[in-house]
Structure formats: C-alpha cells, structure tokens
Amino acid sequence: MKFKAEVRVELKPGVLDAEGKTTQKSLKLLGYPVSNVKKINFYEIEVDVNSAENAKAVIEDACRRLLANPVIHNYGIEVTEMNNSI
C-alpha cells in the first residue's frame, strides 16, 4: 500500500527565526503591512508500507534522524492512504 505523509517542521517557541525575521523586515521595506513571519519547512513524502501505523513509524524515524533537530524543532505528521486509481 502507498501512503502520503505530510510533515511540518518549525522552530520551537523561543528559538530565534533569523530567516523569518529577515523576510519580515524585507516585506515591510517593500510596503507590506506584515507583523510576523515564520519560516516553516513542509515535506510531502510517499512511502510503500502495509499500514498507516507503519507509515507513521517510518516518518517519525525520518524526522528524528534527519528532518528535524529535536533541540530546536517541533514537527507534526499527517498520514493518508493514497488512491491508486487514476
């Protein structure tokens, strides 16, 4: 079975988001009325496993090992079964 995992990785509260702050300043300089910008990474990953539970376990492991740094990041995972019909 094929599953799609959507992973959102963002900085924990209190961790400086330098890229978000720089983007916010640039948008303000361009005249946009923004008050806050956060940089968030979003991954869409397809996995071939036999259940949604296994798909989530595979993606949890990938998050712990590569996609997120547990010291500075929080992450969330949504897993859905992919429809194989066209």
PASE-876841 format. One line per 4 residues: number of its first residue (from 1); for each residue x, y, z of C-alpha. Coordinates in Angstrom, 2 decimals. Each point is the difference from the previous one (the first is absolute). Layout:
BEGIN
NUM = X:Y:Z | ...
! end
This chain:
BEGIN
1 = 0.00:0.00:0.00 | 1.13:3.53:-0.64 | -0.40:2.80:2.53 | 0.67:3.71:-0.15
5 = 1.50:1.70:3.03 | -0.11:3.75:0.44 | 2.62:1.23:2.45 | 0.14:3.52:1.42
9 = 3.24:0.99:1.75 | 0.21:3.31:1.86 | 2.20:1.61:2.61 | -0.97:-0.41:3.63
13 = -1.29:3.08:1.83 | 2.91:2.13:1.18 | 2.40:-1.13:-2.74 | 1.09:2.92:-2.19
17 = -1.44:-0.24:-3.52 | 2.61:2.09:-1.82 | -1.37:-0.81:-3.45 | -3.54:0.90:1.03
21 = 1.14:3.29:1.56 | 2.07:0.92:-3.07 | -2.95:-0.75:-2.28 | -2.30:2.04:2.25
25 = 2.33:3.01:-0.17 | 0.30:-0.29:-3.79 | -3.77:-0.22:-0.44 | -0.45:3.09:2.19
29 = 2.59:1.88:-2.07 | -2.01:-0.90:-3.10 | -3.10:1.52:1.61 | -1.85:-3.14:1.08
33 = -1.87:0.39:3.31 | 1.39:-3.18:1.63 | 0.47:-0.43:3.72 | 1.59:-3.45:0.21
37 = 1.59:-2.55:-2.35 | 0.96:-3.58:0.94 | 2.11:-2.31:-2.15 | -1.59:-3.46:-0.04
41 = 1.26:-3.01:-1.94 | -2.62:-2.25:-1.60 | 0.78:-3.44:-1.38 | -2.29:-2.27:-2.02
45 = 1.34:-3.55:0.06 | -1.42:-3.14:-1.61 | 0.72:-3.33:1.70 | -0.77:-3.59:-1.02
49 = -0.94:-1.94:3.13 | -2.86:-2.26:1.09 | -1.84:2.36:2.41 | -0.47:3.61:1.07
53 = 1.61:-0.85:3.34 | 3.14:-1.25:-1.75 | 0.04:3.07:-2.24 | -0.13:2.26:3.04
57 = 2.77:-2.01:1.71 | 2.25:0.32:-3.08 | -0.58:3.76:-0.19 | 0.47:0.46:3.78
61 = 3.38:-1.69:-0.36 | 0.90:2.23:-2.97 | -0.95:3.08:2.04 | 2.12:-1.07:2.96
65 = 2.98:-0.94:-2.18 | -0.01:2.69:-2.69 | -2.94:2.35:-0.53 | -0.14:1.64:3.44
69 = 2.46:0.87:2.74 | -1.82:-0.88:3.25 | 1.87:2.71:1.90 | -1.38:2.86:-2.12
73 = -2.90:-1.42:-2.06 | -3.55:-1.20:0.52 | -1.59:-2.09:-2.73 | -3.37:-1.40:-0.93
77 = -0.90:-2.90:-2.27 | -3.20:-0.72:-1.94 | -0.24:-3.35:-1.80 | -2.62:-0.87:-2.63
81 = -0.42:-3.01:-2.25 | 0.55:0.81:-3.64 | -2.63:-0.92:-2.55 | 1.58:-2.21:-2.66
85 = -2.74:0.54:-2.59 | 0.38:2.61:-2.71
! end
